[in-house]
């Protein structure tokens, strides 16, 4: 036992490193490495060799250089910082290549300068999903998050840097990110950008100073709003501001002491509920030349970006609202058409009115319930997108100008006037910068035991419709089978569930009664939940089918998949559960593709049937990224039970890629683990007879099944349903 903790000898280290670096092929010298390792204790030797092996999966030269530098770094860095250093070098190799990664390893002092940022900083990838959800829950315009060089907003996108590390602890840095996001939301929500930055500061001799004073004064106004709207977060903001105060108090030109004098007076004015951005502009001359307060959560003001974004949005939304109102008016006329059929005289009168476009009104609802849209004195319940549009217009204009409430007339439907220009996906794939407008996903590197950040580039593509006759042939071919399946699913829909340990019921629960009697004999109080009864199960299920469209499905497998999907759709329509179908394929990590066959909102109609018929074999099977993308979609559905079913014919693979090895299996396993953590039940139905070699490791022993006949697939789905819902 004692011998096991002895340091490795020089001979063992030499043999191990020669094998590790394959010196007969790489010509790397390992003697210097042995010299630095041999005098260390066993624990430290294992730590260094472990990370050298992880880095070896990234690049042999980075691993070799790591051992050369790490012993010196051990004297100055904690092990967790060394781990961050190694991971940073691997990430740099992924994103920039070998030379920058080697510089990260060689320039350890430069890393030390930013060690705090890497050790305690919060990365954009860590906060993006959390804060995106947070900002979606706030009122006002829908905002999105993106990574930028600094913290600012253009009034539609909130930009955060890659790493936020202003504060000492990582949890405080996360709070700082949240506070900055809330601050930028408040700027858009409470009118900071209704200022015409082009003209409002032209009379000031020092425009930059006037802008800084405006920004500081407006921050005081927004603080009052956040205190009223987000009191919990406001308390956290005060705490992190207090943490930062001591560190920056001495900085030149920064007034981070409690507000006094004129600033305190301005704060009193701007903290009144009626204060507007016009009050902020009026106070700017009073504070010019004074030190400017700059709380830690204050973001940068980018007037150029705001002005460009705001002007483009105002022009676009001006016509878009009129187009939406026109569509709304047509829908209303369609609904009223039946009512007017018997009233010929009134119908002719209405037709005369159609010469002029319908004019809507916005009326304030009593008791502060907001505004309602009115046409011909009839209140209308507008769809969510129209509500969002009206909200966005009111944030920019302060109100909705009457001319925008007139429905668009003929000739005003040119999409180029109100739709943002989008690049053709095929053109993007042809270019070099595949990331432009695509979804970026991380990938698990099991050898490195870390994710490769933004490693996979994924796009959603439209599938070309196939021959609609295909579905009719399937329905005819399997009509008997479909009838049987319908009965099976209908029976499952009506199945009851036995609820035990109830206060009231149809029968006595013997198990509960025995336990209650035992409690009574022990002197404890008997439970009153001694009954059981059958209960009609409330169904709340959403299921996502993930269909393998790799090249290996060519032939009868592709036909089997399409036939099975037709049968599934036929029976799931009877069951009434929400379901979606997406295909996946791709070639390489830079070209991962998802094909929409049926979204949760799509009806099972002729278009969906044509898309099922159009499923054709494509390229390869990079499973992990597809699982991560469809997991996000599935989590967007409100359901008690969410099921992700993969239809595949083989294990993960890609074109001459490491993904064909254990790497792909481990990444898929990790993606499934991530899905389970969000409450999703993954399951795999495969026709690969070798599936037992890897599927139990990826999905678990009970979460996969092998079939050899297409007719068995819907029955297997029924079994999965029954297992999860009864």
N, C-alpha and C positions, 0 to 999 in steps of 0.2 A: 504493500500500500504506500509505504513511504517512498519507494523507488519511482512511483508514478508521478510524483511532483518534482522529481529531479529535472533540472534544465536539460534540453537536448544537447547532446555532445556535438563537437565540431564535425565528426564524421557523419552523424545522423543528419545534421543541418545541411551539410554539403550534398549528401545523397538526395535529400528531399528537394532542395532547391534546384539541383540539376534536373531532376525529374519534372519539377513544376515548370521550369522555363525551357525545357527541351533544348539544352545548351548545344547539343550536337547540330541542331538546325538553326537556332536563333543566334548563336555565337555570343550570347550574353554572358558576362563574367559574374559568377556568383560568389567568388572568394571574398570580395569586399562585403557582401551581404552577410556571409557567415561570420566575418570578423565583428560586425556590429551586433549580431544577434547572440553570439555564443556567451557573452557575459551577462545576459539578462536572465531574470528568473523565468520559470516555466510559464507562469500565467501571462507574462508580457510577451513571451515568444509565441504562445498560442494566439494571443490577440492580434499580433502583427501578421502572423502567417495566415490567420483567418481572413483578415481584410485584404491581404495580398492575393489570396485565392479568389475572393469576390471581384477584385479589380482585374484579375487575369481574364475573367469572362468578358470584360470590356475591352482591354487591350494589354498585351504582354509588356509593352514598354512603360505604360503607366504603372502597372503593378511593380515592375523592377525599380522604377524611380521612387515609388512610394516607400519601399523598404530602405532605400538609401537615405531618405530624408526623415523618416518617421522617428528614428531613435533620438535624433536631436530635438524633434518637436515634442517628444514625450516629456522632456524636462519643463516645458512651458505650457503645454496644453492638456486639459482634461481629456479623458478618453472619448467622451461624447462629442467634444469639439473635433477630435481627430476623425471620428466617424463622419461628422458633417463635412470635414475637409475632403475625405475620400469620396463621399457621395457627390460633393460639388464637382470634383474632378471628373467623375463618371458622367454627371449631367452635362458638363462642359464638352466632353468628348461627343456625347449624343448630339448636341446642338451645334457645335462649332468645329469639331474635328480634333486630330491628335495634337497638333502644336499648341493651341490654347489650353488643352487639358494638361499637357506636360508643364506648361508655365504655371498652372495652378499648383501642381505638386512641387515644382522647383522653387517658386516664390512663396514659401510658407510664411514669410514675414508679412507679405501683402495680404495673405489670407487672415493672418492674426489681426490686422487692422480692422478687418470686417468680420472677425470671429463672432462678435456679439450678434451681428446681423444674421449670421448663418445659424447661430445657436439659439437665439431667443426671438429672432425676427419671424413674422408671419408672412407666408408667401401668398401671392394672389390666388394660386390654385387651391390653397387651403380654405380661403374665405369666400371664394366666388359663389359656390352653390348655396352656402348658408346666407350670405348677405343678399344674394339675388332673391331668395325666398322672402327675406326680411323686407326688402324694398318693395316687393310685389304687394305686401300687405299694407303698405301705406297708401293714403289717398292721393289723388292727383293723377298726373300723367304717368303712364307706364314707362319705367326707366330700365335700362339694362346696364350691366357692369362690363368693363373691358379693362385690359391691362394697358397702362400708359407709362410714360417716363415720370410724370408727376401726378399729384392729386388735383383733379379739376373736373369740371363738367362742361359740356357744350349745350346743356339743357335737355338732352335726350339720353346721353350715355355718361355714366359715372366712371371716371378713369382712376384706377389705383395702381401704385407701382408694384413691381415684382416682389419686393421685400419691404415690409414696414417694420422698422426696428428703432423707433425713437425712444421707446421706454425700455426699462430694464428687463421686465418679465414678459414672457410670450403672451400670457393671458391679458396683460394690460395692452399689449400691441394689438391683440384681436379687438379689444374694446375700442382702441383708437380707430381702427379701420371701420368699425360699426358706427362710431360717432361721426367720422368723416363722411360716410355714406349718408347718414341722417342729415348732416349739415347741408350736403349738396342737394338732397331731396327737398329740404326746406327752402333752398334758393329757388328751385323751380316752382314749389307749391305756394310760396307766399310773395311772389311778385318781384324778386330781385332782378329778374331779367326783362322787366318791362321798360327798363331804362334804354334810351337810345344812346349807346356808348359812342357812336360816331360824332354826335353833336353836343352831348351833355357836358363834356369836359374841355371843349375847344377854347373857352375863354380863360382857362387857368394857365398861367405861365409855365408851371411844371405839371404836365398832364399826369405823369406817372405818380407823383406825390398825391395829386387829387384823387386818382383812382385808388391808391392805397388807403387814403382817408375814408373814401366811400365804402370800401370793402370792410374796413374795421368798424365803421358805424353800422353798416348793414348786419355785420356779425352780431352786434349788440341787439339789434331788432330781432334777428332770427333766434337768438338765445331765448328770448322771452317766449317765442312761439313754441320752441322745443320744450321749454319748461312746462308749458300748458298742455301740449299735445303728447309728449313722451316723457312724463315725469320720472319714470324709472331710469331710462337711459340718461336723462339730464343729471341725475345724481351720480351716475358712473362718469359722465363727462366732467363733472366738477372734481371728482376724485382723481382722475388721470391728469387733469389740469394742475391740481395741487402737487402731484408727483413731479410734474415737469417744471413747476415754478422754480424750485430750488436750483435746478440745473441750468436754466437759461436766464436767471435773474440778472446776471452780470453782462449779458450780451449787449453790445453797443447798439443803441437805437431801438432797443426793444423794451417796452414798458410792461413788464409782466408782474407788476405789483398791483395790489387792489386799486381799482379805479378811483381817481381823486380829481378834484377841480372840475375843469370843463368836461372831461370824459365822464365823470360821475353824473354831471348834469344831463349830458346827452343820453346817458344810459337811462335816466329817469324818464326822459321824453320818449325814447324809443321802446321802452318796456310797457307803454300803455297799449291796450288791445287794439286801439284804432290807428296805431302808427303804421304808416305806409312807406314805400320806397321814396316817395316824394319828400317825406319828412327827413329821410336820410340825406337826400341831395341838398336840402335846405341847410343842414347842419355842417356840411363839408367845409365851408369857409371858416367856421369857428375853430376847427381843430388842425388846420394847416400849420405845419411847422412844429407841432408837438410830437413827442415820442408816441409811437403807434402801438396800442396793445395787440398782441398776436397770440391768442390761445392755441394750444397744441393741436386742437381738432380743426382749426381754421384751414380751409383748403386754398388753393391758388385761384385767382380770378383770371379768366382767359377771355377778355372781351371780344377778341377777333373770332374765336371759335363759337362763342355764344351768338354773336351777331349773324355770322354766316349760317349757322344751323337754324336760328330763329326765323330769319327772312325766308329761307327755303321752305321751312315748315308752314309758316303763315300763308304763303302763296299756294302751297299744295293743299292745305286743309280748307282753304277758302272755297275751292271748287269741289273738293271731295265731300264736304258736308252737303252741298247742294245736290250732288249726284246721289248721295245716300237718301236725302229727303225725297228726291224724285222716285227712287225705288220704293220707299216707304209709302208714298202716295199711291203708287200703282198697286201695291199690295192691298191697301185699304179699299181702293176702287173695286178690286177683284172680289173682295169680301162683301162689299155692298151691292155688287152687281145683281146678285140673286134677289136681294130685298127690293131692288128697283124695277125688276122685270115686269111686274104687273102695273107699274105706275108710269105709263108712257109719257104723260105730260111732264112729270118731274124729270124723267130720263132725258128728254130733249132739252130741258132747262139746264141740266148738269153738263150735257155735251157742249152747250154754248159757253159754259164757264171754262172748259178745257183749253180755250184759246189762250188764256193767261195761265202761267205756271202757278201751281198751288203755293200759297204763302202760309208758313207755319208761324207759331208764336211760342215764346218761352215765358211761362208764367211761374211766379213764385208760389210754392205750395205753402199753405198756412202752417203755423207752428214749426217753422224752421226746417221743414222736411226736404228742402232743396228746390229744384226747378222741375217743371213738367212741360212736355212738348204738346202743343195743341194745334189741331187742324180743324177748321170749321167748327170751332167751339167744342170739339170732342178731344178729350185728353188721350194721348197715345202712349203706349208702353214701348219705347224704342229698344232695339236690340243693344246688346252690350257694346258692340263696336261703335254705335252712334253715340252712346253715353260717353264713352272714352273720348270720342272726337270732340264732343261739345265741351267736355272738361278741359281738354288740351287747348281749345280755342279760347276759353274763358281765362286760362292761365296766361296766355299771351296778350289778349286784347282787353282783359278786365271784364268783358261782357261779350255777348254774341251780337255783332252788328246786324241790324235788320235785313240788309241785303243778302246776308249769308243764309237767312231762313227762307229764301225763295228757292223752290225746287229748280234744279237745272232744266233748261229747255233743250230743244234739238240743237245739235252741234256743239254741246258742251260736255260731251262724254269722251273726249279724247283722253285715253289713259295716260299719255305722256304728260298731261297737265297735272295729274295728281298721284301718279304711281312712281315710286323710286325706281331708277334704272337698275336692273339686275343683270349680272353677267350670265351668259349661257354656260351651263355646267360643263358641257362637252368642250367648250373653248378653254375653260379653266383647267380641265384635265390635260389638255394638250400643252399647256404652258409649263413653266418651271415652278411657279409659286402656287402649288396645289392647296396651300393652307388658306388662300383667300376665300373667305366666306364659308369655309367648311367647319365641321365639328372636329375638335381636337380631343383625343382621349389618351389617357395614360395607359401603360401596359406593365404588367408585373414581371420583373426579372427575378426568377427564383434563385439564380446563382448569386446575384447581387443582393438579394433580399430587400430590394427597394423598387419603387416604380420608376419606369422611364417616363419622364414628364412630356406631355403633349406629343406622344410618340406616334400615334395613329391618326391619319387624316381621313375623315369619313364624310360622305355626302349621301343625301337622299335623292334618288333618281326616280323618274317616272318609268313605269314598265310599259312596253309596247303592247297594245291589246292584241289578243290572239283570235282565232276563229271561234265565234260564238256557238257554232254548231257543236263544238267539243262538249260543252256542258249538256246540251240536249242528248248527245250520245251517251254520256255518263249516266244521266237520269234514266234513260231507257235501258241501258245495260244493267244497272244496279237497282232497278225499281223495287224488286222484292227486298233487297238488302236495306234500302232506304226506309221502306215501310217498317221493317223490323227495328231499325235504329230509332225511328221516330217513337215507336211504342216504348222502347227502352228509355229514351230521354224523357218522354212525357211521364212515364211512371216515376222516374227519378225526381221530376219537378214536383210531383204530388206526394213524395215520400214524407213520412212523419219522423220525428226524432223523439226518442224516449228521454224525458227530462226527469232526473232523479233528485231526491232530497228537496222536495218542494213542500211548502206549507199547506197546500191544498192539492188534491189530485184525484185520479180515478181509482187508484189502488194503493195499497201499503207498500212502501219501499222496505223490503225485508232487511237489506244491509243496514240501512239507516236505523231501523228499529232495533236491531241487535246491538249496534253501537250505542244507541240511546239507553238501552237497558243496562249495558255494561257501565256506562257513565253513572246511571242511577245507583247501581250497587257500590260504585266507588265513592258515592257521596257527591258526585258532581251534578250540575243541573242538566236535565234532559233537553235535547234539541226538539223544537217543534216542527222541524222539516223532516217528516216521516212519510211523505207521499210521493207518488210518481204519476206522471201522466204523459200522454202522447201529444206532441206539439208539431204543428205544421211549420217546417223549417223556413225561416225567412232567407231567401236567396239574395246574396249580394256578392256576385262573382264577376271578375273581369279576367279574360284569358287572352294571352298573346301567343300566336303561333309564329315560330321563327323557322322559316323554310330554307333549307340548304339549296342554294342555286349554283353550287360549284360544278366544274366541268365533269366531275366523276358521276354526276347524276344523269348524264346523257343516256338516252335510251329508255328502257322500261322503268327505271327508277323515277325519272321525271314524269312519265305518264302516271305512275303509281301515286306520286305526290299530288299531282293535279286532280286525279280522280278522288283521292282521299279528302282533299280540301273541298271539293264540290259536295261530297256526302256530309262532311262536317258542317258546312254552311247550311245545308238543308235541314239538318237536325238541330243545330244550335239556334236557328231562327225559331224553332218550336219551343225551345227551352227559355228563350227570352233573355239570356245572359249577354252581356256586352263582350264582343270578341273582335280581335284585330289580327290581320295576317300580313307579315312582312317577309320578304325574301332577303337573303344576304349572300354576298360574294366579294370578289375583289382580287387584286394582285399587288402584293407588297403592302407595307405599312402606310404608304403614302396614297394608296388608292383603295380604300375600303368603301364598299357600296351597300346601301340599303334600298330595297325596292318596295314601295308601298303597293300592296295588293288590296288591302281593305283596312282603313283606319277604324278606330272605335266609332267615329261619327259617320262613316260611310254606310249607306244602306246596302243590302245585298240585292243589287239590281243588275241591269244588263251590263253596265260599265264594270262592276266588280267581277261579274262572270267572265267578261272579256279579258280582264287582267289575270284571272286565274288561268284561263286558257293560254295566256301569253307568257307564262312562266317558262323560261328556257335556261339551259345550263350556261353558266358564264365562266368564271375563272377558278379561284381557290377558296379555302375555308378558314379565314382568320376569325375564329369564334369569339374571342374575348371582347374585342371592340364592338361586335354586333350585340353581344349580351349587354354590355354597358349602355349602349345607345337605346336599346329596346326596354331595358330596365327603367330608364328615365321616362320613357313614354308610358310604360305601364304604371309607374308610380304617380303619374299625373291623373289617373282615373280614381274616382272615389268609390272604393269597394272594400268590403270586409275581407274577401279572399281574392288574392291576385295570383294568377298561374301563368308561368312562362314555359311553354312546351316547344322543344326543339325537335324538328323533323330533319334527320341527317342520315348520311350513308357512310360516314367515316370520321376519323379523328381529325383534330385541327391540323391544317397544313397551309403552306404558302409557297410561292414560287422561289425555289432555291434559297430558302430563308431558314434562320435558326428556329423559326416557328414550327418546322417539321419535327423538331426534337422534343425532349421533355419540357423545354421552354414553353411551347404552345400548350401542352397539357396543363402545366402549372398556371399559366396565365388564365386559361379558361376556368380552371378550378377557383382561382382567386376572384375572377369576375362573378362566378356563381355564388361565392361566399359573400361578396359585396351585395348581390341581389337579395340573398337570404337575410342579411342584416337589415334590409329595408322592409322585410315582411313578405317577400315574394317567394312562392313555391316553384322552384325550377324542376323540370322533368324532361327526360330525353327519350324519344322513340326513334330507334335506329334499325336499319336493315343490315348493318355491318356485323357479320358473324364473328369478327374479332373484337367486338365492342366490350366484351367482358374483360379484355386486357387493360382497358384504360377508363371506361365509363364509371365503374364503381369508385375509382379514385377521384374523378371529377364531380360526379353527381351524387355519390353516396350509393350504397348497395340497394336501397329500396326505391331509388328515384330514376330508374331507367328501365327500358324493356326493349327486347329485340323482337322484331316481327319479320315474317317472310312472305306475308300476303297482304296486299292493300286492304282487303276487306276486314282485316283484323284491326286496322288503325282506329277507326271510329269507336270500336268496342273498347279498345285500350283507353281512349280518351274518356269514355263513359266510366270506366273503372277508376280512373284518376279523379274524375269529378265526384264519384260516390265516396271515395276515400277522404276527400277534403271537405265534403259538405254534410256527411252523415256520421 
